[in-house]
Amino acid sequence: MKPNVLVTEGSDPKPLDWLKQHANVIECRYDDPSIDQHLAVADGLVVRTYTRVNASLLERAPKLRVVGRGGVGLENIDVRACRARNVEVVYTPDANTLAVGDFVFGYLLQLLRPWGFFSQPISKTEFKRIRDTQRGRQLNELTIGILGMGRVGRRVGHIASRGFGMRVIYNDLLDVRSQLDFDATPVDKPRLYRDADILTLHVDMRPGNEHLVAAPQLALMKRDAVLINTSRGEVLDAHALATALREGRLAGAAIDVYDPEPPGEDFPLLGLPNVLLTPHMAARTHTAIENMSWVVRDVLAVLQGEKPRYPAP
């Protein structure tokens, strides 16, 4: 008999069609009132960002054998609780590395190189005024500081060093020097904040990382530095960042992730002219979304008694 696999946040069509050939697929949003009846019969569960797989959910899923997270982080999954119930957790750590790396540099170029776009006829005077008054900064002259040298951090460092000729410094809990194929210098956190012209955050939301970058860290940064966060909203104190930007102690910021999501009307970075805000879309390329959806391969492998390629660490 085919196993029952519950999908709570959708999937790219091709991986979903593949899964339907091998399993009885039940599609039901995580906030649908009927989800409990589907959890009761589910052998596998496929989630993304907003489904909370915790002890409460597991109690309502007595047959569950595997949870697949289509994405990189596992913050919404209580891995320890899953293992206590012999539920395997699998994910897609390589799925969106290239997409997020690209996005970071899209942010950087918009922050550091004023574009002066126009879409309507423009006078000669205005044309010349924009051209003569806007000046950008060249990336090869700048130092990028990477907080968290995991897969995405390493991709960003690779592009920065080998693509743009930037100086790369980084801080990570682990010694990752053997994994780097580009020039980069490990530094302690205070030096990272002090020396970086660009600080880009690539850490997960493990215990202790909430507001990892807050007022004391921002106070160390250069007045003309910019900050980018494409990791997790919780790691950055948005109120402290807004204060630093309003007081001219930082030049700009670009933020793709929030706590909570979406940000509310009182989000302190709304309306600031030197801030770019995007709706958690750094990984939203056709390829990356399909890659994340292919977590179904490991879900099915576990249900067939096979070893998954990407079990949770």
KAQUIZI-V112744 format. One record per residue. N is the residue number from 1. RES is the residue in one letter. SS is DSSP state (H for helix, E for strand, - for the rest). OMEGA is omega in whole degrees, 0 to 359 (* if undefined). Layout:
# KAQUIZI-V112744
n=N res=RES ss=SS omega=OMEGA
n=N res=RES ss=SS omega=OMEGA
This chain:
# KAQUIZI-V112744
n=1 res=M ss=- omega=179
n=2 res=K ss=- omega=177
n=3 res=P ss=E omega=176
n=4 res=N ss=E omega=180
n=5 res=V ss=E omega=181
n=6 res=L ss=E omega=180
n=7 res=V ss=E omega=190
n=8 res=T ss=- omega=182
n=9 res=E ss=- omega=177
n=10 res=G ss=- omega=182
n=11 res=S ss=- omega=172
n=12 res=D ss=- omega=189
n=13 res=P ss=H omega=186
n=14 res=K ss=H omega=177
n=15 res=P ss=H omega=180
n=16 res=L ss=H omega=177
n=17 res=D ss=H omega=177
n=18 res=W ss=H omega=180
n=19 res=L ss=H omega=181
n=20 res=K ss=H omega=177
n=21 res=Q ss=H omega=186
n=22 res=H ss=H omega=184
n=23 res=A ss=E omega=170
n=24 res=N ss=E omega=186
n=25 res=V ss=E omega=176
n=26 res=I ss=E omega=178
n=27 res=E ss=E omega=182
n=28 res=C ss=- omega=181
n=29 res=R ss=- omega=183
n=30 res=Y ss=- omega=181
n=31 res=D ss=- omega=178
n=32 res=D ss=- omega=181
n=33 res=P ss=- omega=183
n=34 res=S ss=- omega=188
n=35 res=I ss=H omega=183
n=36 res=D ss=H omega=181
n=37 res=Q ss=H omega=178
n=38 res=H ss=H omega=175
n=39 res=L ss=H omega=183
n=40 res=A ss=- omega=183
n=41 res=V ss=- omega=187
n=42 res=A ss=- omega=171
n=43 res=D ss=- omega=179
n=44 res=G ss=E omega=181
n=45 res=L ss=E omega=178
n=46 res=V ss=E omega=184
n=47 res=V ss=E omega=172
n=48 res=R ss=- omega=191
n=49 res=T ss=- omega=194
n=50 res=Y ss=- omega=174
n=51 res=T ss=- omega=180
n=52 res=R ss=- omega=179
n=53 res=V ss=E omega=183
n=54 res=N ss=- omega=183
n=55 res=A ss=H omega=180
n=56 res=S ss=H omega=179
n=57 res=L ss=H omega=182
n=58 res=L ss=H omega=178
n=59 res=E ss=H omega=181
n=60 res=R ss=- omega=182
n=61 res=A ss=- omega=188
n=62 res=P ss=- omega=182
n=63 res=K ss=- omega=189
n=64 res=L ss=- omega=179
n=65 res=R ss=- omega=182
n=66 res=V ss=E omega=173
n=67 res=V ss=E omega=178
n=68 res=G ss=E omega=178
n=69 res=R ss=E omega=177
n=70 res=G ss=- omega=183
n=71 res=G ss=- omega=187
n=72 res=V ss=- omega=183
n=73 res=G ss=- omega=180
n=74 res=L ss=- omega=185
n=75 res=E ss=- omega=181
n=76 res=N ss=- omega=180
n=77 res=I ss=E omega=175
n=78 res=D ss=- omega=185
n=79 res=V ss=H omega=181
n=80 res=R ss=H omega=179
n=81 res=A ss=H omega=177
n=82 res=C ss=H omega=182
n=83 res=R ss=H omega=177
n=84 res=A ss=H omega=179
n=85 res=R ss=- omega=181
n=86 res=N ss=- omega=176
n=87 res=V ss=- omega=178
n=88 res=E ss=E omega=175
n=89 res=V ss=E omega=178
n=90 res=V ss=E omega=182
n=91 res=Y ss=E omega=185
n=92 res=T ss=- omega=188
n=93 res=P ss=- omega=182
n=94 res=D ss=- omega=193
n=95 res=A ss=- omega=189
n=96 res=N ss=- omega=183
n=97 res=T ss=H omega=183
n=98 res=L ss=H omega=182
n=99 res=A ss=H omega=181
n=100 res=V ss=H omega=176
n=101 res=G ss=H omega=177
n=102 res=D ss=H omega=186
n=103 res=F ss=H omega=179
n=104 res=V ss=H omega=182
n=105 res=F ss=H omega=169
n=106 res=G ss=H omega=174
n=107 res=Y ss=H omega=185
n=108 res=L ss=H omega=183
n=109 res=L ss=H omega=178
n=110 res=Q ss=H omega=178
n=111 res=L ss=H omega=191
n=112 res=L ss=H omega=180
n=113 res=R ss=- omega=178
n=114 res=P ss=- omega=187
n=115 res=W ss=- omega=181
n=116 res=G ss=- omega=180
n=117 res=F ss=- omega=167
n=118 res=F ss=- omega=183
n=119 res=S ss=- omega=177
n=120 res=Q ss=- omega=177
n=121 res=P ss=- omega=185
n=122 res=I ss=- omega=182
n=123 res=S ss=- omega=178
n=124 res=K ss=H omega=180
n=125 res=T ss=H omega=181
n=126 res=E ss=H omega=176
n=127 res=F ss=H omega=182
n=128 res=K ss=H omega=180
n=129 res=R ss=H omega=180
n=130 res=I ss=H omega=183
n=131 res=R ss=H omega=186
n=132 res=D ss=H omega=185
n=133 res=T ss=H omega=182
n=134 res=Q ss=- omega=177
n=135 res=R ss=- omega=178
n=136 res=G ss=- omega=178
n=137 res=R ss=- omega=180
n=138 res=Q ss=- omega=184
n=139 res=L ss=H omega=181
n=140 res=N ss=H omega=179
n=141 res=E ss=H omega=190
n=142 res=L ss=- omega=176
n=143 res=T ss=E omega=175
n=144 res=I ss=E omega=177
n=145 res=G ss=E omega=185
n=146 res=I ss=E omega=176
n=147 res=L ss=E omega=184
n=148 res=G ss=- omega=185
n=149 res=M ss=- omega=171
n=150 res=G ss=- omega=185
n=151 res=R ss=H omega=182
n=152 res=V ss=H omega=178
n=153 res=G ss=H omega=179
n=154 res=R ss=H omega=178
n=155 res=R ss=H omega=178
n=156 res=V ss=H omega=179
n=157 res=G ss=H omega=179
n=158 res=H ss=H omega=180
n=159 res=I ss=H omega=183
n=160 res=A ss=H omega=184
n=161 res=S ss=H omega=187
n=162 res=R ss=H omega=181
n=163 res=G ss=H omega=186
n=164 res=F ss=H omega=179
n=165 res=G ss=- omega=181
n=166 res=M ss=- omega=169
n=167 res=R ss=E omega=183
n=168 res=V ss=E omega=171
n=169 res=I ss=E omega=184
n=170 res=Y ss=E omega=173
n=171 res=N ss=E omega=179
n=172 res=D ss=- omega=179
n=173 res=L ss=- omega=184
n=174 res=L ss=- omega=172
n=175 res=D ss=- omega=186
n=176 res=V ss=- omega=185
n=177 res=R ss=H omega=181
n=178 res=S ss=H omega=181
n=179 res=Q ss=H omega=184
n=180 res=L ss=- omega=177
n=181 res=D ss=- omega=181
n=182 res=F ss=- omega=180
n=183 res=D ss=- omega=178
n=184 res=A ss=- omega=184
n=185 res=T ss=E omega=175
n=186 res=P ss=E omega=181
n=187 res=V ss=- omega=174
n=188 res=D ss=- omega=186
n=189 res=K ss=H omega=180
n=190 res=P ss=H omega=179
n=191 res=R ss=H omega=178
n=192 res=L ss=H omega=181
n=193 res=Y ss=H omega=183
n=194 res=R ss=H omega=189
n=195 res=D ss=H omega=188
n=196 res=A ss=- omega=167
n=197 res=D ss=- omega=174
n=198 res=I ss=E omega=173
n=199 res=L ss=E omega=180
n=200 res=T ss=E omega=189
n=201 res=L ss=E omega=180
n=202 res=H ss=- omega=180
n=203 res=V ss=- omega=177
n=204 res=D ss=- omega=183
n=205 res=M ss=- omega=175
n=206 res=R ss=- omega=179
n=207 res=P ss=- omega=181
n=208 res=G ss=- omega=182
n=209 res=N ss=- omega=177
n=210 res=E ss=- omega=182
n=211 res=H ss=- omega=175
n=212 res=L ss=- omega=174
n=213 res=V ss=E omega=184
n=214 res=A ss=- omega=186
n=215 res=A ss=H omega=181
n=216 res=P ss=H omega=180
n=217 res=Q ss=H omega=180
n=218 res=L ss=H omega=180
n=219 res=A ss=- omega=180
n=220 res=L ss=- omega=189
n=221 res=M ss=- omega=178
n=222 res=K ss=- omega=180
n=223 res=R ss=- omega=180
n=224 res=D ss=- omega=179
n=225 res=A ss=- omega=175
n=226 res=V ss=E omega=183
n=227 res=L ss=E omega=179
n=228 res=I ss=E omega=175
n=229 res=N ss=E omega=173
n=230 res=T ss=- omega=186
n=231 res=S ss=- omega=179
n=232 res=R ss=- omega=182
n=233 res=G ss=H omega=185
n=234 res=E ss=H omega=186
n=235 res=V ss=H omega=184
n=236 res=L ss=E omega=174
n=237 res=D ss=- omega=185
n=238 res=A ss=H omega=179
n=239 res=H ss=H omega=178
n=240 res=A ss=H omega=178
n=241 res=L ss=H omega=180
n=242 res=A ss=H omega=179
n=243 res=T ss=H omega=180
n=244 res=A ss=H omega=180
n=245 res=L ss=H omega=180
n=246 res=R ss=H omega=182
n=247 res=E ss=- omega=178
n=248 res=G ss=- omega=179
n=249 res=R ss=- omega=171
n=250 res=L ss=- omega=184
n=251 res=A ss=- omega=183
n=252 res=G ss=E omega=180
n=253 res=A ss=E omega=175
n=254 res=A ss=E omega=190
n=255 res=I ss=E omega=180
n=256 res=D ss=- omega=186
n=257 res=V ss=- omega=191
n=258 res=Y ss=- omega=174
n=259 res=D ss=- omega=1
n=260 res=P ss=- omega=175
n=261 res=E ss=- omega=353
n=262 res=P ss=- omega=178
n=263 res=P ss=- omega=181
n=264 res=G ss=- omega=181
n=265 res=E ss=- omega=181
n=266 res=D ss=- omega=180
n=267 res=F ss=- omega=192
n=268 res=P ss=- omega=182
n=269 res=L ss=- omega=179
n=270 res=L ss=- omega=173
n=271 res=G ss=- omega=179
n=272 res=L ss=- omega=187
n=273 res=P ss=- omega=182
n=274 res=N ss=- omega=180
n=275 res=V ss=E omega=172
n=276 res=L ss=E omega=179
n=277 res=L ss=E omega=176
n=278 res=T ss=- omega=188
n=279 res=P ss=- omega=175
n=280 res=H ss=- omega=186
n=281 res=M ss=- omega=181
n=282 res=A ss=- omega=182
n=283 res=A ss=- omega=188
n=284 res=R ss=- omega=167
n=285 res=T ss=- omega=179
n=286 res=H ss=H omega=184
n=287 res=T ss=H omega=183
n=288 res=A ss=H omega=180
n=289 res=I ss=H omega=177
n=290 res=E ss=H omega=179
n=291 res=N ss=H omega=179
n=292 res=M ss=H omega=181
n=293 res=S ss=H omega=179
n=294 res=W ss=- omega=169
n=295 res=V ss=H omega=181
n=296 res=V ss=H omega=178
n=297 res=R ss=H omega=180
n=298 res=D ss=H omega=176
n=299 res=V ss=H omega=181
n=300 res=L ss=H omega=179
n=301 res=A ss=H omega=179
n=302 res=V ss=H omega=181
n=303 res=L ss=H omega=177
n=304 res=Q ss=- omega=178
n=305 res=G ss=- omega=181
n=306 res=E ss=- omega=179
n=307 res=K ss=- omega=180
n=308 res=P ss=- omega=179
n=309 res=R ss=- omega=185
n=310 res=Y ss=- omega=173
n=311 res=P ss=E omega=177
n=312 res=A ss=- omega=180
n=313 res=P ss=- omega=*
